[in-house]
């Protein structure tokens, strides 16, 4: 008798296999280790089974972890502590590959960005291998490099999983809601008593987060200066980068004819994101967000300009915002310690790049005793590690992204009431991240794979909007 396996059957087999593996592994852990660890493993396995039951759940898990618990790791050392992001990405990629093997995922979609991204990944691997001649690779560097590669490759999963308008809308809404939750956490932790904030954030140490008074951050790391919001992102600049992405994605929904969420709720969430961004005191992120919103307003939603002008006027005049205004102006004057340190980093980075301009020095370390690997700029850091060839590949890839969005926009995407605000939001977020990347490094840094994953997730969602717009235009022709 011939057997026919449906997608539901394959899911059931996967869950059954996980159950058997869990029973064996759980018994072994209880026998040779700790029941507490076994209990944690059971919870993790149940969550994994849920994720593997539907590939959309896997992508939701990646979004939730990358936004709300980006540095969380299992309290289980296997030579290293696997992060929740590692597990979510592995589950998502595993499910995607299983679906492909069973021919359940549909035809593979590369999009016009497929080849440039593949070339960029190949160049990264080449620079990594070539860099072995300059510095030895540690286990941590190798693991983090693999995480970054997987985070970039997330683009291919997104454009192949998100195939309908309904799916696109759900994932964009999930990003906005998760971003609003993160912003709210940041605001609450900022305004409650500092001792209570320390206590709450230190409770995350079970997930390998830092603990103690150092979890709170201040301008120039001086407690006498204003505090900076961190939420669960540890670093205020990283939180600022997240706010670029989620705020830029959410703002067009305020003016959309068909918003993904109730308009009053979107307004409240955008307000929370804006307040959180201000409280990070991240000047590069604020600049990236502001310029991205100006571009969106220029293209479609003019009232954004009025809101930006009003916001600038309020901050320039209110007494309790003067610290923020002064901190922002200090950056342009180059008079504060943080700016001076950045300028020193840029000078040192240019020295290293001038010595190894083509393919960089890889990801392990600088080969010369008078130089070091690391700088607060995505582009300079990329040039250090992958050379000018790598930076060029990155910029060409994003140039193709913006070209395709603009091309489809004028071809009819602008008239699509559902897709237009999503396309503007994702493209604006990528642009804002690129602007923020001039003075920060988290969107291409081995220490922040979640930021890398979010960046390419947005690029993937933008290309999904473009593809769906192309299909709509073809159907109506």
LOMARPA-166720 format. One line per field, with one value per residue (C-alpha): residue number from 1; z, y, x. Coordinates in nm, 3 decimals, padded with zeros to 5 digits. Layout:
num	c(NUM,...)
pz	c(Z,...)
py	c(Y,...)
px	c(X,...)
END
This chain:
num	c(1,2,3,4,5,6,7,8,9,10,11,12,13,14,15,16,17,18,19,20,21,22,23,24,25,26,27,28,29,30,31,32,33,34,35,36,37,38,39,40,41,42,43,44,45,46,47,48,49,50,51,52,53,54,55,56,57,58,59,60,61,62,63,64,65,66,67,68,69,70,71,72,73,74,75,76,77,78,79,80,81,82,83,84,85,86,87,88,89,90,91,92,93,94,95,96,97,98,99,100,101,102,103,104,105,106,107,108,109,110,111,112,113,114,115,116,117,118,119,120,121,122,123,124,125,126,127,128,129,130,131,132,133,134,135,136,137,138,139,140,141,142,143,144,145,146,147,148,149,150,151,152,153,154,155,156,157,158,159,160,161,162,163,164,165,166,167,168,169,170,171,172,173,174,175,176,177,178,179,180,181,182,183,184,185,186,187,188,189,190,191,192,193,194,195,196,197,198,199,200,201,202,203,204,205,206,207,208,209,210,211,212,213,214,215,216,217,218,219,220,221,222,223,224,225,226,227,228,229,230,231,232,233,234,235,236,237,238,239,240,241,242,243,244,245,246,247,248,249,250,251,252,253,254,255,256,257,258,259,260,261,262,263,264,265,266,267,268,269,270,271,272,273,274,275,276,277,278,279,280,281,282,283,284,285,286,287,288,289,290,291,292,293,294,295,296,297,298,299,300,301,302,303,304,305,306,307,308,309,310,311,312,313,314,315,316,317,318,319,320,321,322,323,324,325,326,327,328,329,330,331,332,333,334,335,336,337,338,339,340,341,342,343,344,345,346,347,348,349,350,351,352,353,354,355,356,357,358,359,360,361,362,363,364,365,366,367,368,369,370,371,372,373,374,375,376,377,378,379,380,381,382,383,384,385,386,387,388,389,390,391,392,393,394,395,396,397,398,399,400,401,402,403,404,405,406,407,408,409,410,411,412,413,414,415,416,417,418,419,420,421,422,423,424,425,426,427,428,429,430,431,432,433,434,435,436,437,438,439,440,441,442,443,444,445,446,447,448,449,450,451,452,453,454,455,456,457,458,459,460,461,462,463,464,465,466,467,468,469,470,471,472,473,474,475,476,477)
pz	c(00.000,-00.100,00.176,00.120,00.371,00.413,00.581,00.900,00.894,00.863,01.155,01.365,01.285,01.381,01.713,01.780,01.713,01.946,02.213,02.193,02.196,02.491,02.690,02.634,02.695,02.995,03.164,03.103,03.242,03.555,03.604,03.553,03.631,03.787,03.781,03.748,03.425,03.306,03.380,03.184,02.898,02.901,02.878,02.597,02.409,02.438,02.306,02.026,01.936,01.914,01.692,01.467,01.435,01.211,01.037,01.101,01.474,01.413,01.257,01.540,01.785,01.608,01.622,01.989,02.096,01.881,02.009,02.369,02.492,02.243,02.474,02.658,02.677,02.822,03.172,03.034,02.941,02.658,02.600,02.551,02.646,02.345,02.310,02.259,01.925,01.823,01.905,01.736,01.418,01.410,01.457,01.182,00.936,01.025,00.956,00.632,00.512,00.608,00.415,00.118,00.132,00.144,-00.136,00.084,00.079,-00.282,-00.545,-00.411,-00.433,-00.463,-00.540,-00.707,-00.377,-00.370,-00.575,-00.413,-00.065,-00.161,-00.294,00.029,00.234,00.023,00.067,00.443,00.454,00.234,00.463,00.767,00.627,00.495,00.836,00.988,00.856,01.082,01.406,01.553,01.570,01.908,01.967,02.052,01.734,01.523,01.691,01.662,01.299,01.226,01.404,01.185,00.867,00.971,01.061,00.715,00.551,00.739,00.441,00.225,00.481,00.509,00.136,00.100,00.407,00.378,00.058,00.113,00.214,00.527,00.639,00.563,00.766,01.062,01.079,01.042,01.318,01.537,01.493,01.585,01.895,02.011,01.957,02.161,02.445,02.444,02.444,02.732,02.934,02.869,02.984,03.299,03.399,03.341,03.569,03.856,04.139,04.021,04.287,04.166,03.803,03.901,04.084,03.791,03.526,03.748,03.764,03.401,03.513,03.505,03.127,03.129,03.132,03.334,03.688,03.953,03.938,03.598,03.427,03.438,03.187,03.200,02.960,02.941,03.200,03.470,03.725,03.783,03.424,03.302,03.286,02.948,02.876,02.806,02.828,02.775,02.513,02.768,02.559,02.504,02.153,02.061,02.199,01.991,01.681,01.759,01.799,01.451,01.303,01.489,01.493,01.123,01.050,01.273,01.177,00.825,00.985,01.160,00.821,00.634,00.481,00.601,00.919,01.045,01.400,01.543,01.471,01.833,01.945,01.679,01.789,02.150,02.053,01.835,02.124,02.353,02.093,02.051,02.424,02.459,02.172,02.346,02.675,02.511,02.443,02.131,01.895,01.596,01.631,01.670,01.355,01.164,01.274,01.198,00.848,00.767,00.869,00.660,00.355,00.425,00.465,00.141,-00.049,00.091,00.441,00.465,00.818,00.954,00.880,01.103,01.382,01.355,01.365,01.667,01.842,01.778,01.901,02.220,02.299,02.224,02.464,02.757,03.062,03.146,02.793,02.793,02.897,02.589,02.359,02.501,02.463,02.099,02.018,02.182,01.913,01.634,01.821,01.899,02.254,02.463,02.559,02.364,02.040,02.086,02.146,01.830,01.626,01.762,01.666,01.312,01.273,01.395,01.174,00.865,00.949,00.959,00.642,00.454,00.531,00.434,00.192,-00.037,00.178,00.528,00.815,00.890,01.215,01.460,01.537,01.398,01.278,01.380,01.738,01.685,01.553,01.683,01.538,01.633,01.560,01.615,01.250,01.049,00.736,00.889,01.087,00.774,00.587,00.863,00.853,00.485,00.312,00.059,-00.152,00.130,00.193,-00.180,-00.193,00.105,-00.049,-00.390,-00.225,-00.049,-00.362,-00.543,-00.255,-00.274,-00.655,-00.660,-00.397,-00.591,-00.923,-00.794,-00.607,-00.929,-01.114,-00.891,-00.537,-00.427,-00.507,-00.298,00.030,00.213,00.076,00.037,00.409,00.467,00.179,00.299,00.657,00.578,00.328,00.565,00.851,00.643,00.542,00.904,01.013,00.746,00.863,01.225,01.114,01.034,01.405,01.546,01.462,01.588,01.248,01.144,01.457,01.589,01.934,01.814,01.586,01.679,01.527,01.212,01.199,01.238,00.966,00.708,00.830,00.739,00.401,00.342,00.436,00.207,-00.085,-00.003,-00.030,-00.365,-00.494,-00.387,-00.550,-00.873,-00.862,-00.806,-01.100,-01.321,-01.220,-01.289,-01.627)
py	c(00.000,00.338,00.595,00.967,01.202,01.544,01.843,01.762,01.408,01.538,01.775,01.487,01.274,01.557,01.612,01.235,01.216,01.510,01.335,01.019,01.218,01.419,01.105,00.958,01.284,01.378,01.044,01.070,01.424,01.328,01.025,01.203,01.566,01.782,01.754,02.134,02.117,01.838,02.052,02.341,02.102,01.984,02.342,02.420,02.104,02.184,02.535,02.385,02.142,02.428,02.625,02.324,02.259,02.563,02.752,03.082,03.018,02.987,03.332,03.475,03.320,03.484,03.821,03.784,03.681,03.933,04.221,04.126,03.894,03.934,03.828,03.554,03.218,02.878,02.825,02.512,02.511,02.276,02.444,02.760,02.872,02.846,03.163,03.169,03.337,03.047,02.799,03.001,03.044,02.677,02.569,02.805,02.699,02.333,02.354,02.542,02.279,01.996,02.164,02.201,01.837,01.732,01.979,02.157,02.507,02.592,02.705,02.866,03.245,03.424,03.784,04.031,04.048,03.677,03.685,04.000,03.861,03.527,03.707,03.908,03.587,03.426,03.732,03.720,03.355,03.432,03.718,03.499,03.226,03.470,03.635,03.315,03.430,03.735,03.612,03.280,03.217,03.139,02.925,03.234,03.417,03.112,03.070,03.438,03.445,03.149,03.331,03.637,03.427,03.259,03.596,03.733,03.416,03.475,03.692,03.380,03.217,03.529,03.575,03.207,03.174,03.502,03.449,03.618,03.960,03.814,03.663,03.987,04.186,03.950,03.962,04.340,04.374,04.135,04.350,04.666,04.511,04.358,04.691,04.871,04.620,04.670,05.048,05.030,04.815,05.069,05.359,05.182,05.078,05.434,05.604,05.359,05.382,05.281,05.013,04.847,04.870,04.704,04.431,04.361,04.360,04.151,03.884,03.810,03.678,03.329,03.378,03.493,03.865,04.095,04.183,04.441,04.820,04.802,04.709,05.078,05.301,05.672,05.932,05.886,05.605,05.872,05.819,06.194,06.234,06.148,05.781,05.612,05.366,05.008,04.794,04.433,04.536,04.589,04.873,05.200,05.240,04.892,04.983,05.300,05.093,04.875,05.186,05.301,04.981,04.950,05.320,05.367,05.059,05.177,05.545,05.486,05.274,05.587,05.737,05.414,05.374,05.013,05.005,04.663,04.752,04.993,05.346,05.473,05.173,05.243,05.608,05.502,05.252,05.506,05.753,05.493,05.418,05.787,05.844,05.538,05.658,05.993,05.823,05.619,05.944,05.767,06.051,05.837,05.642,05.961,06.103,05.782,05.776,06.145,06.130,05.807,05.972,06.278,06.053,05.875,06.210,06.336,06.031,06.002,06.113,06.489,06.531,06.353,06.670,06.874,06.617,06.623,07.003,07.006,06.746,06.939,07.261,07.096,06.950,07.274,07.472,07.248,07.295,06.924,06.837,07.070,06.791,06.597,06.900,06.976,06.613,06.614,06.943,06.822,06.552,06.809,07.022,06.718,06.848,06.550,06.245,05.993,06.188,06.238,05.867,05.789,06.026,05.851,05.513,05.638,05.755,05.421,05.230,05.423,05.334,04.964,04.982,05.163,04.872,04.596,04.767,04.485,04.201,04.332,04.134,03.897,03.867,03.737,04.043,04.302,04.170,04.478,04.567,04.935,04.867,04.696,04.552,04.744,05.081,05.249,05.248,04.966,05.067,05.113,04.790,04.606,04.756,04.643,04.287,04.243,04.524,04.769,04.477,04.365,04.715,04.759,04.431,04.541,04.880,04.730,04.483,04.759,04.972,04.693,04.679,05.048,05.042,04.758,04.926,05.255,05.081,04.894,05.201,05.398,05.094,05.076,04.984,05.341,05.290,04.974,05.081,04.772,04.728,05.092,05.175,04.842,04.899,05.253,05.135,04.854,05.057,05.354,05.130,04.987,05.341,05.459,05.167,05.252,05.614,05.506,05.271,05.571,05.614,05.271,04.914,04.682,04.599,04.416,04.303,03.955,04.063,04.158,03.884,03.978,04.325,04.164,03.928,04.212,04.417,04.137,04.040,04.391,04.368,04.039,04.181,04.477,04.246,04.045,04.367,04.438,04.088,04.098,04.438,04.300,04.010,04.247,04.463,04.153,04.022,04.355,04.402)
px	c(00.000,00.142,00.179,00.134,00.295,00.141,00.301,00.107,00.244,00.599,00.542,00.406,00.711,00.943,00.763,00.763,01.136,01.192,00.986,01.195,01.517,01.391,01.306,01.652,01.839,01.627,01.684,02.056,02.072,01.879,02.103,02.432,02.363,02.091,01.709,01.694,01.890,01.664,01.357,01.506,01.579,01.216,01.087,01.333,01.235,00.864,00.928,01.136,00.860,00.611,00.849,00.907,00.534,00.497,00.773,00.597,00.638,01.010,01.025,00.813,01.061,01.354,01.176,01.084,01.433,01.621,01.408,01.329,01.606,01.891,02.173,01.988,02.165,02.090,02.235,02.398,02.765,02.858,03.192,02.988,02.638,02.404,02.200,01.826,01.892,02.117,01.843,01.569,01.774,01.876,01.514,01.399,01.668,01.615,01.243,01.306,01.553,01.314,01.034,01.266,01.370,01.005,00.921,00.668,00.806,00.733,00.980,01.299,01.293,01.625,01.510,01.750,01.942,02.016,02.336,02.485,02.422,02.575,02.883,02.903,02.888,03.160,03.382,03.327,03.435,03.736,03.846,03.792,04.017,04.276,04.284,04.421,04.758,04.742,04.586,04.475,04.101,03.952,03.645,03.441,03.540,03.457,03.119,03.026,03.136,02.909,02.625,02.675,02.677,02.352,02.203,02.281,02.148,01.821,01.733,01.684,01.456,01.241,01.183,01.094,00.872,00.680,00.483,00.146,00.019,-00.134,00.198,00.383,00.132,00.156,00.535,00.550,00.289,00.490,00.802,00.612,00.455,00.785,00.959,00.693,00.732,01.110,01.065,00.819,01.058,01.333,01.114,00.994,01.346,01.462,01.211,01.175,01.432,01.776,01.817,01.499,01.617,01.944,01.756,01.524,01.798,02.026,01.755,01.844,02.183,02.029,02.027,02.390,02.310,02.537,02.436,02.515,02.537,02.708,02.380,02.286,02.458,02.536,02.671,03.050,03.007,02.989,02.707,02.697,02.574,02.221,02.135,02.082,01.801,01.907,01.589,01.710,01.967,02.251,02.401,02.209,02.348,02.228,01.885,01.899,01.968,01.668,01.452,01.560,01.424,01.097,01.005,01.067,00.860,00.573,00.544,00.398,00.126,-00.005,-00.092,-00.173,-00.520,-00.517,-00.305,-00.199,-00.301,-00.559,-00.436,-00.460,-00.253,00.010,00.029,00.080,00.350,00.533,00.522,00.681,00.948,01.024,01.058,01.280,01.500,01.548,01.634,01.911,02.101,02.228,02.310,02.395,02.072,01.868,02.027,01.959,01.595,01.541,01.687,01.501,01.172,01.254,01.299,00.968,00.793,00.944,00.825,00.473,00.367,00.426,00.276,00.584,00.784,00.554,00.588,00.967,00.978,00.748,00.963,01.285,01.123,01.000,01.341,01.516,01.295,01.200,01.426,01.461,01.576,01.875,02.114,02.008,02.042,02.385,02.493,02.379,02.554,02.875,02.898,02.905,03.156,03.371,03.407,03.296,03.502,03.291,03.322,03.695,03.741,03.542,03.758,04.065,03.916,03.847,04.206,04.342,04.100,04.210,04.570,04.485,04.275,04.552,04.787,04.543,04.303,04.186,04.048,04.119,04.269,03.983,03.793,04.054,04.262,04.504,04.839,05.040,05.121,05.038,04.686,04.373,04.054,03.741,03.586,03.250,03.145,02.992,03.176,03.520,03.484,03.379,03.675,03.910,03.778,03.683,03.870,03.736,03.614,03.384,03.250,03.186,02.994,02.783,02.703,02.626,02.388,02.198,02.211,02.028,01.778,01.692,01.685,01.431,01.213,01.219,01.159,00.855,00.733,00.697,00.564,00.257,00.357,00.286,-00.084,-00.113,-00.275,-00.152,00.200,00.307,00.349,00.525,00.767,00.842,00.882,01.124,01.327,01.335,01.448,01.734,01.834,01.818,02.033,02.288,02.300,02.330,02.607,02.826,02.892,02.807,02.900,02.627,02.473,02.791,02.967,03.044,02.926,02.575,02.439,02.082,02.130,02.271,01.971,01.722,01.892,01.868,01.521,01.407,01.579,01.399,01.059,01.122,01.192,00.879,00.676,00.841,00.769,00.405,00.371,00.515,00.269,-00.022,00.080,00.118,-00.226,-00.393,-00.221)
END
